[in-house]
Amino acid sequence: MTASPETRPPGLRRFLTERPARPERCELCAVTVAAGHRHLVDTEARALVCACGPCALLMEQPGAAAGRFRTVPARYLTDPAHRIDESAWDALQIPVGVAFLFRNAALDRLVALYPSPAGATESELEPAAWTAVLDGSPLAALLEPDVEALLLRRTGGRFECHLVPIDICYELVGRMRLSWQGFDGGAEARAALDTFFADVARRARPVDEAVRP
């Protein structure tokens, strides 16, 4: 079921249309922010908000804003040793080849979303499916609720799994909606997807480097 405008995941609407010409501003202090600025998750409104560097750093401190705002981390991790097979993917019940998974802390549940012509389609993720996909990988244990996601892709019998900032997942959903054509997305959407995942792979570092003492 496609999420309605009222129930769309945090920040999705920000990426569904072209960015406005006017400069964007930090939604905490109103200073102008440049392209590539940081984002926060507003845990009360369930939305992404723009942030300048100082405000993003401030919200990383324990107890800042009574925990309402959480800074989206900038880390990208991958687990080269982890393998996902067809049966694990089927357990997710995702009809397309791309999905991202995250933990909703307020609802205390796991969520899976995937791009579609109408935006993001959301489904509650059964714990058994989560285990089937991530069994044996430290990525699940490192995942920060609300602000990070596990980004998955299946293409040509090959599977990818990366831990990424949650905001780039909503950016991907917006890109796919804007370029989607026909039943399977079309050549333009597939090319955009290839470019997007190539950039993620370039940024990601092996998870063993993150957990190494």
N, C-alpha and C positions, 0 to 999 in steps of 0.2 A: 504494500500500500504506500503510495507516495505521500510524503509528509505535507500537510496543509501549511499555508503561510503562518498560521499561529503556532504550529508544532514543529516547524522546520528546525533542524539541529542548530546549535549556536554558530552564528557567523555566516550561515549559508547565503543569506540574502546579499551579503557584501560582495559576493563573487558571481552573482547571477547576471549582472549587467556590466557594461563598460564603466570604468571608473570615471567619476565626474572630473571636469577640467579644473575646478577650483582645488586649491591645496587641501590636503587632509590635515586634521589637527589631532593632537593627543586629547583623548576624551576624558582625561583627568585634570590636566592643567591648561589645555587649549593652545599650547604652543604648536606651531606648524611642524609637521613631521615629513621626512623625506620618503621616497620610495624605498621599500625594503625595511620599513620600520617594524618594531616589535608589536605583538598583540598580547592582550590579557583576556582571560576568560572571566566574565562576570557570572559568578556562580548563582546569583539570585535571579538575574534576567535570562540566564542560559544563552549568553550571546558573546561573540568576540568584540572587543573594543580596541581601537588603535591606541598606542602608547609611545611616548618619547623614551629615549634611553634612560634618563634619570627616573622616570616613573616606573618603568619596567624593572629597574634594579631595586627600587623601593619596595615594590610588591613581591619581590623575592624574599624579603625579610619575614621571619615568623611573626604572625600576629598583625601584620600590616593590613589596614582597612578591615580589621576583625575577620580576615580570611575571605572577604567577599570577592576580591580580585586575585587571580592567580596568573603569574607570568607564564606565557607559553615558552618552554625551553627551546633552545636552538640546536639541540643535538640530533644527529642522524646515526642510527646504528643498524648493523646487519649481522646475521649469524650464518656465515658461509657453511658451517657444518650441519645446519639444520635442513631437513628435507621434508617436504609436504607431498603426500601422494594423493591420488585421485579420490580415494575413499574419505580422506580427511577433508578435502575440499567439498565433497558432496555433503558432508555432515553440516556444513555451514548453510546449505540450501540457498546459495547465491546463484542466480541464473546468468550472471555475466562474469567476465574474467577479471574484474577488479573489485576490491572491497577494502574497507578499513574498519578496524575494530577498536573500541575504547571502552573504558569503565566509567559509567555515570555515577559519580560519588553520591550525589543527592538522592538518587533513586536506588543506589546500591545494586546496580545490575549491569550486565555486559550488553553492549549494543553493537550491531553490525550495520553498516550502511554501504550502499554502492551507487555509482552514478547512473542516471537514466535521462532520457530526453526531457523529463519534467523536473529534474533536479535530483535530490537524494531520496532514495527509498530506504527506509529503516526497518529493521526487524530485531526483536529481542533475541539475544544469543544464549542458547542453552549452555550451561557449564560443561556438559559432556562434549559439545562441539568445540568449545574453546580448548579443552584438554586435548582433543584429537588433533587439532591444528598445531598447537604449541608445545606438545609433550616433548620434554627433553631440551628445550631451548630456554636460556636465561632471559630472553627478551620480555616474556610475560611478567617476570618478577621485577624487572626494571621499569616497566611501564608506569608513568605517573597518571593517576586518574584525571579525567577531564581535559588535560592539556597536551597529552600525547596519544598517538594511535599506532596500531600495527597495520601497515599498509601492505596488502597482498595483491599479487597479480598472477594469473595463469595464462600462459600463451604458448601454443605449440607444444604442450606437454611439459613445459618448464614452469617452475614456480619461483616467485620472489617473495620475500618477507622482510620488511624494514620497519624499524621503530622510528617514527618521524614526529615533528611538531603537528598538532591537530589543525593549525590554520592552513597548512599546505594541502590537507585533505579536502577542505572546503573550497580552496582555490581550484583544485582538480575538478571537483563537481561542477563548479561554475564554468570552467573551460569546456568540459564535455557538453554541457547543456548548450553553450553558445555555438559549438561546432558540429553538433550531432545532426546527422542526416540519415534518413531511411531507417531500416530495422536494426542494423548492427552498428550504427554510428557513422559509417562512411569513411572514406580514405582520409579526410581532413582530421576527423576525430582520432583515428588510429595513429596518424603521424604525430598529433599533439601528445597522445598518450606515450608513444615511444620516446619523444623528447623529454617529457616530464620524468619518466622513470630513469632515463639515462642521467638526468641531472641528480635525481635522488641517489642513484648508485655511485655517482662521482663524489657526493658529499658524505656518504655513509662510511663509517669506519667499523672494523670488526668488533663484535660485542666483547670479545675476550680482552680487548684493550681497555674497555670501560670498567670491567670488574677485576682487572689485575691489581693486586695490592701494591 
